[in-house]
Amino acid sequence: MLEIPEIDLAWETVNALGASSARNKALQVIEQAGGKDPRPRRILDAAEHSLGEFKQAAENQGLAEVAAVLARAIANIKGDVTAPAIVTKPNGLTIANLACAYKADKQSGYNKVRYRTRENYGHMIKRIEHDHGDQLVQDIQLETQERWHEEWTKTGFTSALGLTGMLRTLFRYGSKVLQDSECVRLVGITPGMPMPRPKTRETKITRGQVIAVCAKANELGQHALALAQALQFELALGQRDVIGEWVPQSEPGNSDILRGEDKWRDKGKWLRGLRWSSVDENMILRHVTSKENKPIEVDLKLAPMVLEELALMFGHADISREHLPPSGPIVIDEYTGLPYTVVRFRRKWRKIATAAGIPEHVCNMDSRAAGRNVPANERTKLKAHGNGKKLHDKVRAALPPLPDQVRSDVAHDLIVDVLEGKIAEADLKKVMPQYVRKHYAGYDNRFSTLSLNQPVPGTVNQRWDDRIAADHEVWK
């Protein structure tokens, strides 16, 4: 069965040849089969003979290059990876030729990566074709690549690195698979081109900022997003591991979470996100990470922020497995009733983070890096302590009424110091005031204002700024 993208590839190949009557006739033939018609994105009930008809039409009209592309597409559908490579124009291979062959080859790196990565590759290849598709490979020198890289930096340094890297990937494909002598030459000279690397991103979201995002999300009724933020930070998980991703149903992988086709998107299935069925009766979460394909095992009882969000979401202070759903995605978009799309999650997170006073340069993707660098690694020490949840509950119970961020940070320091033997559990109440004073002294006016506008625990519709005159002695 032939899908629309195969027809579209033929359309793009023909369209790139330049204006001519033969080109226009070939485009008409392909468009009759639905090529380059974005709506509806249907799957054509056509076997390889359909491409054979296009190939014959191209040969009849003297379009040898187009016929070669279609011949390779037919061979790929049949699984014949030994098919001849793309036939170039008499004056040589162009960047557009090279890109088409790379995308059409089912054995190339382009067709072996996951859907989102392949989409990113496709965007970069499209940009390269747009800018330099007509360029003959034989005319490209090291200075040519340096000039292109300089042009691309005008739209962003990271973008330029990606485009230059993709260009080199095309050359390697042409050298190894197409065995083109000019690609072999370029692979040999490109190491001489200096490629400055971007600085490692050092921004990390702080514990206080995570608490602020969760508090604002809960205030706005976005409890699933608050839970997702807590899971990312405390379990050091990537965004895709927590919320999963939507991919076309034709992609590898099985899923019982599907969505239908509508005006804005194709049919899809949901993969790789956290599921309730992965949490056992002891609140142990088991998951295989999407990026590294690495199995992990995490005790949720040792993740206090996650427990707090679960308790709030399901209305049980002492949350346990019996209070949680038996199956289904853990993080659900309340608006759609389905798992978040990546774009919608990022946009909603940014809106909530901005409302919570989080600077624009701090992103949701910083949650994983911050979670990996939690001081003293509380989870390991809590596990060694024997009953981490009991210690956590004891510390929280000893705390006076405090704004959310101050309360969480004081509890964090107290737990760490108990585990490190700096203070005894029996002295918690005695040393509490100095920990409270320490954290109040460290907050700026912006976040103090945010904290004062939070509801007071144990009260009805009362906020901290209503009690500042009466309770200020607790804070000093």
C-alpha positions as CSV (number, residue, x, y, z in Angstrom):
1,M,0.0,0.0,0.0
2,L,1.3,3.4,-1.0
3,E,1.0,6.4,1.3
4,I,0.7,10.1,0.3
5,P,4.3,11.0,1.3
6,E,5.6,8.6,-1.4
7,I,3.5,10.5,-4.0
8,D,4.6,13.8,-2.6
9,L,8.2,12.9,-3.0
10,A,7.6,12.2,-6.7
11,W,5.8,15.6,-7.0
12,E,8.7,17.4,-5.2
13,T,11.3,15.7,-7.5
14,V,9.4,16.7,-10.7
15,N,8.7,20.2,-9.5
16,A,12.4,20.8,-8.7
17,L,13.3,20.3,-12.4
18,G,12.3,23.8,-13.5
19,A,9.5,25.0,-15.8
20,S,8.8,22.9,-18.9
21,S,5.8,21.3,-20.7
22,A,7.0,17.8,-19.8
23,R,7.3,18.8,-16.1
24,N,3.8,20.2,-16.1
25,K,2.4,17.1,-17.7
26,A,4.2,14.9,-15.1
27,L,2.8,17.0,-12.3
28,Q,-0.7,16.6,-13.6
29,V,-0.3,12.8,-13.6
30,I,1.0,12.8,-10.0
31,E,-1.7,15.2,-8.8
32,Q,-4.4,13.0,-10.1
33,A,-3.3,10.4,-7.6
34,G,-3.5,12.9,-4.8
35,G,0.1,14.1,-4.6
36,K,0.8,17.4,-2.8
37,D,-2.9,17.6,-1.7
38,P,-2.6,18.1,2.0
39,R,-6.3,17.6,2.8
40,P,-7.5,14.9,3.1
41,R,-4.2,13.1,4.0
42,R,-5.6,9.8,2.9
43,I,-3.8,6.5,2.2
44,L,-4.1,5.5,-1.4
45,D,-5.1,2.0,-2.2
46,A,-2.4,1.6,-4.8
47,A,0.4,-1.0,-5.0
48,E,3.7,-0.6,-6.7
49,H,2.2,-0.7,-10.2
50,S,0.9,2.8,-9.5
51,L,4.4,4.1,-9.1
52,G,5.2,2.1,-12.2
53,E,2.7,4.0,-14.2
54,F,4.3,7.3,-13.1
55,K,7.7,5.9,-13.9
56,Q,6.6,4.9,-17.4
57,A,5.0,8.4,-17.9
58,A,8.3,10.0,-16.9
59,E,10.3,7.9,-19.3
60,N,7.9,8.7,-22.1
61,Q,8.4,12.4,-21.5
62,G,12.2,12.1,-21.3
63,L,12.4,12.7,-17.6
64,A,15.1,10.1,-16.8
65,E,15.9,11.6,-13.4
66,V,12.3,11.4,-12.3
67,A,12.0,7.8,-13.5
68,A,15.1,6.8,-11.5
69,V,13.6,8.3,-8.3
70,L,10.4,6.4,-8.9
71,A,12.3,3.2,-9.7
72,R,14.0,3.4,-6.4
73,A,10.8,4.1,-4.5
74,I,9.2,1.0,-6.1
75,A,12.3,-1.1,-5.1
76,N,12.0,0.2,-1.5
77,I,8.3,-0.8,-1.3
78,K,9.3,-4.3,-2.5
79,G,12.1,-4.4,-0.1
80,D,14.8,-4.6,-2.8
81,V,17.6,-2.4,-1.2
82,T,19.9,-3.2,-4.1
83,A,18.1,-1.0,-6.5
84,P,20.2,1.4,-8.6
85,A,20.8,4.8,-7.1
86,I,19.3,8.0,-8.4
87,V,20.4,8.9,-12.0
88,T,21.6,12.5,-12.1
89,K,21.5,15.1,-14.8
90,P,24.3,14.9,-17.4
91,N,26.0,17.9,-15.7
92,G,26.1,16.2,-12.3
93,L,24.4,15.6,-8.9
94,T,22.6,18.5,-7.2
95,I,21.8,19.0,-3.6
96,A,18.1,18.4,-4.4
97,N,18.9,15.1,-6.1
98,L,20.9,14.0,-3.1
99,A,18.2,15.0,-0.6
100,C,15.5,13.1,-2.6
101,A,17.6,9.9,-2.7
102,Y,18.4,10.2,1.0
103,K,14.7,10.5,2.0
104,A,13.5,7.8,-0.5
105,D,16.0,5.2,0.7
106,K,14.3,3.1,3.4
107,Q,17.7,2.0,4.7
108,S,19.0,5.6,5.2
109,G,19.3,7.2,8.6
110,Y,16.4,9.4,7.7
111,N,13.9,6.5,7.7
112,K,15.4,4.7,10.8
113,V,14.9,7.4,13.4
114,R,11.7,8.1,15.3
115,Y,8.9,10.2,14.0
116,R,9.7,13.5,15.8
117,T,13.4,13.2,14.8
118,R,12.5,12.5,11.3
119,E,10.2,15.5,11.2
120,N,13.1,17.7,12.4
121,Y,15.4,16.2,9.7
122,G,12.7,16.9,7.1
123,H,12.5,20.5,8.1
124,M,16.2,20.9,7.9
125,I,16.4,19.2,4.5
126,K,13.6,21.4,3.2
127,R,15.5,24.5,4.2
128,I,18.7,23.2,2.5
129,E,16.8,22.4,-0.7
130,H,15.1,25.8,-0.6
131,D,18.4,27.7,-0.2
132,H,20.7,25.6,-2.3
133,G,18.8,22.8,-4.0
134,D,20.0,23.6,-7.5
135,Q,23.7,23.7,-6.4
136,L,25.8,21.1,-8.2
137,V,27.7,19.0,-5.7
138,Q,30.8,19.1,-7.9
139,D,31.0,22.9,-7.5
140,I,30.9,22.9,-3.7
141,Q,34.1,23.7,-1.9
142,L,35.0,24.1,1.8
143,E,34.6,27.9,1.3
144,T,31.1,27.3,-0.1
145,Q,30.1,25.4,3.1
146,E,31.6,28.1,5.3
147,R,29.6,30.8,3.4
148,W,26.4,28.9,3.7
149,H,27.0,28.3,7.4
150,E,27.5,32.0,7.9
151,E,24.2,32.8,6.1
152,W,22.4,30.3,8.3
153,T,23.7,31.8,11.5
154,K,21.5,34.9,10.7
155,T,18.5,32.8,11.7
156,G,20.2,31.4,14.8
157,F,23.5,29.8,15.8
158,T,21.9,26.4,16.9
159,S,19.9,26.3,13.7
160,A,23.0,26.9,11.6
161,L,24.8,24.0,13.3
162,G,21.9,21.7,12.6
163,L,21.7,22.7,8.9
164,T,25.5,22.3,8.4
165,G,25.4,18.9,10.2
166,M,22.5,17.7,8.0
167,L,24.4,18.9,4.9
168,R,27.4,16.8,6.0
169,T,25.0,13.8,6.6
170,L,23.8,14.1,3.0
171,F,27.4,14.1,1.7
172,R,28.2,11.0,3.8
173,Y,25.1,9.3,2.4
174,G,26.2,10.2,-1.2
175,S,29.7,8.9,-0.5
176,K,28.8,5.6,1.1
177,V,25.5,4.6,-0.6
178,L,25.5,6.4,-3.9
179,Q,29.3,6.1,-4.2
180,D,29.4,9.5,-5.8
181,S,33.0,10.7,-6.3
182,E,32.2,14.3,-5.5
183,C,30.5,13.4,-2.2
184,V,33.6,11.3,-1.3
185,R,35.7,14.4,-1.9
186,L,33.5,16.6,0.3
187,V,33.5,14.0,3.1
188,G,37.3,14.2,3.0
189,I,37.5,18.0,3.2
190,T,34.7,18.9,5.6
191,P,36.7,18.0,8.8
192,G,38.8,21.0,7.9
193,M,35.9,23.3,8.5
194,P,35.8,24.5,12.1
195,M,32.4,23.9,13.8
196,P,32.1,25.9,17.0
197,R,29.8,24.2,19.5
198,P,27.1,26.0,21.4
199,K,27.6,26.6,25.1
200,T,26.1,23.9,27.4
201,R,22.8,25.2,28.7
202,E,23.4,26.0,32.4
203,T,19.9,27.3,33.2
204,K,18.1,25.1,35.8
205,I,14.7,25.5,37.3
206,T,14.9,25.8,41.0
207,R,12.8,24.0,43.6
208,G,11.1,27.2,44.5
209,Q,10.2,27.8,40.9
210,V,8.8,24.3,40.5
211,I,6.6,24.9,43.6
212,A,5.5,28.2,42.1
213,V,4.5,26.5,38.8
214,C,2.6,23.7,40.6
215,A,0.8,26.2,42.9
216,K,-0.3,28.4,40.0
217,A,-1.3,25.3,37.9
218,N,-3.5,24.0,40.7
219,E,-4.9,27.5,41.3
220,L,-6.0,27.5,37.6
221,G,-7.4,23.9,37.8
222,Q,-4.6,22.4,35.8
223,H,-3.8,19.6,38.2
224,A,-2.4,17.2,35.6
225,L,0.2,19.8,34.5
226,A,1.2,20.4,38.1
227,L,1.7,16.6,38.5
228,A,3.7,16.5,35.3
229,Q,6.0,19.3,36.6
230,A,6.5,17.5,39.9
231,L,7.3,14.2,38.1
232,Q,9.8,15.8,35.8
233,F,11.6,17.5,38.6
234,E,11.7,14.9,41.4
235,L,12.2,11.9,39.2
236,A,14.6,13.7,36.7
237,L,12.5,12.6,33.7
238,G,12.4,14.2,30.3
239,Q,9.2,15.8,29.1
240,R,8.5,13.1,26.6
241,D,8.8,10.4,29.2
242,V,6.2,12.1,31.4
243,I,3.6,13.2,28.8
244,G,4.4,10.8,26.0
245,E,4.0,11.8,22.3
246,W,1.5,11.5,19.5
247,V,2.7,9.8,16.3
248,P,0.9,8.7,13.1
249,Q,-0.7,5.3,13.3
250,S,1.7,4.0,10.6
251,E,4.7,4.5,12.9
252,P,6.1,1.4,14.8
253,G,4.7,0.7,18.3
254,N,1.4,-0.5,19.7
255,S,-1.0,1.7,21.7
256,D,-4.6,1.6,23.0
257,I,-4.7,5.4,23.1
258,L,-5.8,6.6,19.7
259,R,-7.3,9.8,18.2
260,G,-9.3,10.3,15.1
261,E,-8.6,12.5,12.1
262,D,-10.1,16.0,12.2
263,K,-9.7,19.3,10.5
264,W,-6.3,20.1,12.1
265,R,-4.5,16.8,12.5
266,D,-4.1,13.3,11.2
267,K,-5.0,10.1,13.0
268,G,-2.5,9.2,15.6
269,K,-1.6,7.0,18.5
270,W,0.0,7.9,21.9
271,L,3.3,6.3,22.9
272,R,6.1,6.4,25.5
273,G,4.4,8.4,28.3
274,L,3.8,7.3,31.9
275,R,0.9,5.0,32.6
276,W,-0.9,4.2,35.9
277,S,-0.4,0.5,35.1
278,S,3.3,1.0,35.6
279,V,2.8,1.8,39.3
280,D,2.6,-1.3,41.5
281,E,0.9,-1.9,44.8
282,N,4.0,-0.5,46.6
283,M,3.9,2.7,44.7
284,I,7.0,1.7,42.7
285,L,7.0,3.2,39.2
286,R,8.7,1.3,36.4
287,H,9.3,2.9,33.1
288,V,11.6,2.6,30.0
289,T,13.0,6.0,29.1
290,S,12.3,7.2,25.6
291,K,15.7,8.7,24.7
292,E,18.1,6.1,26.2
293,N,15.7,3.1,26.2
294,K,16.8,2.6,29.8
295,P,14.6,0.8,32.3
296,I,14.1,2.8,35.6
297,E,12.5,2.0,38.9
298,V,11.4,4.8,41.3
299,D,9.7,4.6,44.7
300,L,7.0,7.3,44.6
301,K,6.8,7.2,48.4
302,L,10.2,8.9,48.4
303,A,9.0,11.7,46.1
304,P,7.2,14.2,48.4
305,M,6.2,16.7,45.7
306,V,4.7,14.0,43.6
307,L,2.8,12.6,46.6
308,E,1.4,16.1,47.4
309,E,0.1,16.5,43.9
310,L,-1.5,13.1,43.9
311,A,-3.1,13.8,47.2
312,L,-4.5,17.0,45.9
313,M,-5.7,15.4,42.7
314,F,-7.4,12.5,44.3
315,G,-8.5,14.0,47.6
316,H,-6.6,11.6,49.9
317,A,-4.0,13.0,52.3
318,D,-2.4,9.6,52.9
319,I,-2.3,8.6,49.2
320,S,-1.7,5.0,48.3
321,R,-2.0,2.8,45.2
322,E,-5.7,2.0,45.8
323,H,-6.6,5.6,45.4
324,L,-5.1,5.8,41.9
325,P,-6.6,4.7,38.6
326,P,-5.8,1.1,37.5
327,S,-4.7,2.1,34.0
328,G,-4.4,4.8,31.4
329,P,-2.1,7.8,30.9
330,I,-1.0,9.5,34.1
331,V,-1.0,13.0,32.6
332,I,-4.1,14.0,30.8
333,D,-5.1,17.3,29.2
334,E,-8.2,18.3,31.1
335,Y,-9.5,20.1,28.0
336,T,-9.3,17.2,25.5
337,G,-9.5,14.2,27.9
338,L,-6.5,12.8,26.0
339,P,-2.7,13.0,26.7
340,Y,-1.2,16.4,25.9
341,T,0.4,17.1,22.5
342,V,4.0,18.4,22.9
343,V,3.1,21.8,21.5
344,R,0.0,22.3,23.7
345,F,1.9,21.2,26.9
346,R,4.7,23.6,26.3
347,R,2.4,26.6,25.5
348,K,0.3,25.9,28.5
349,W,3.3,25.4,30.8
350,R,4.8,28.7,29.6
351,K,1.6,30.6,30.2
352,I,1.3,29.2,33.7
353,A,5.0,29.7,34.5
354,T,4.8,33.4,33.4
355,A,1.8,33.9,35.6
356,A,3.8,32.4,38.5
357,G,6.6,34.9,37.9
358,I,9.1,32.5,36.3
359,P,11.6,34.3,34.0
360,E,11.2,33.7,30.3
361,H,14.7,32.1,29.9
362,V,13.7,29.3,32.3
363,C,12.0,26.5,30.3
364,N,10.2,23.3,31.1
365,M,13.0,21.3,29.6
366,D,15.2,22.6,32.4
367,S,13.3,20.5,34.9
368,R,15.1,17.2,34.2
369,A,18.6,18.7,34.6
370,A,17.5,20.4,37.8
371,G,16.1,17.2,39.1
372,R,19.3,15.3,38.4
373,N,21.2,17.8,40.6
374,V,19.0,18.0,43.7
375,P,21.5,18.6,46.5
376,A,22.4,15.5,48.6
377,N,20.1,13.3,46.5
378,E,17.3,13.0,49.0
379,R,15.7,10.0,47.4
380,T,18.8,7.8,47.9
381,K,19.2,9.0,51.5
382,L,15.5,8.6,52.3
383,K,15.7,5.0,51.0
384,A,18.7,4.3,53.2
385,H,16.9,5.9,56.2
386,G,14.4,3.1,56.1
387,N,11.1,5.0,56.3
388,G,11.5,8.1,54.2
389,K,7.8,8.9,54.0
390,K,7.4,8.7,57.8
391,L,10.3,11.2,58.3
392,H,8.8,13.5,55.6
393,D,5.4,13.4,57.3
394,K,6.9,14.1,60.7
395,V,8.8,17.2,59.4
396,R,5.8,18.6,57.6
397,A,3.6,18.1,60.6
398,A,6.1,20.1,62.8
399,L,6.1,23.1,60.5
400,P,4.0,26.2,61.4
401,P,1.7,27.8,58.8
402,L,3.9,29.1,56.0
403,P,3.6,30.1,52.4
404,D,4.0,27.1,50.1
405,Q,7.6,27.8,48.8
406,V,9.0,28.6,52.3
407,R,7.3,25.6,53.8
408,S,8.7,23.2,51.1
409,D,12.3,24.6,51.3
410,V,12.3,24.5,55.1
411,A,11.1,20.9,55.0
412,H,13.8,20.1,52.4
413,D,16.7,21.4,54.5
414,L,15.4,19.8,57.7
415,I,15.1,16.4,56.1
416,V,18.5,16.6,54.5
417,D,20.1,17.7,57.8
418,V,18.4,14.9,59.7
419,L,19.6,12.3,57.1
420,E,23.2,13.7,57.3
421,G,23.1,13.6,61.1
422,K,23.4,17.3,61.7
423,I,20.3,17.4,63.8
424,A,18.2,14.8,65.6
425,E,14.6,14.1,64.9
426,A,13.8,14.9,68.5
427,D,15.1,18.5,68.0
428,L,13.0,19.4,65.0
429,K,10.7,21.9,66.8
430,K,13.7,23.4,68.6
431,V,15.7,24.2,65.5
432,M,12.7,25.1,63.3
433,P,12.7,28.9,63.9
434,Q,16.3,29.3,62.6
435,Y,15.4,27.4,59.4
436,V,12.3,29.6,58.9
437,R,14.3,32.8,59.4
438,K,17.0,31.6,57.0
439,H,14.5,31.1,54.1
440,Y,12.5,34.2,54.7
441,A,15.7,36.3,54.5
442,G,16.5,34.8,51.1
443,Y,13.3,35.8,49.2
444,D,13.0,38.9,47.0
445,N,10.0,41.1,46.9
446,R,8.6,39.6,43.7
447,F,8.3,36.1,45.1
448,S,7.2,37.4,48.5
449,T,4.3,39.1,46.8
450,L,3.5,35.9,45.0
451,S,3.7,33.9,48.3
452,L,1.5,36.4,50.2
453,N,-1.2,35.9,47.6
454,Q,-1.5,32.2,48.2
455,P,-4.3,30.6,50.3
456,V,-3.6,29.9,54.0
457,P,-3.7,26.1,54.7
458,G,-6.6,25.1,56.9
459,T,-8.7,28.2,56.2
460,V,-11.5,29.1,53.9
461,N,-10.8,31.8,51.3
462,Q,-8.1,33.4,53.4
463,R,-4.8,34.5,52.0
464,W,-1.5,35.4,53.6
465,D,-1.7,39.1,53.0
466,D,-4.9,39.1,55.1
467,R,-2.9,37.7,58.1
468,I,0.3,39.7,57.7
469,A,-0.4,42.0,60.6
470,A,-1.5,39.1,63.0
471,D,1.1,36.5,62.0
472,H,4.2,38.4,61.2
473,E,5.9,37.3,64.3
474,V,6.0,33.7,63.0
475,W,7.9,34.9,59.9
476,K,10.7,36.8,61.7
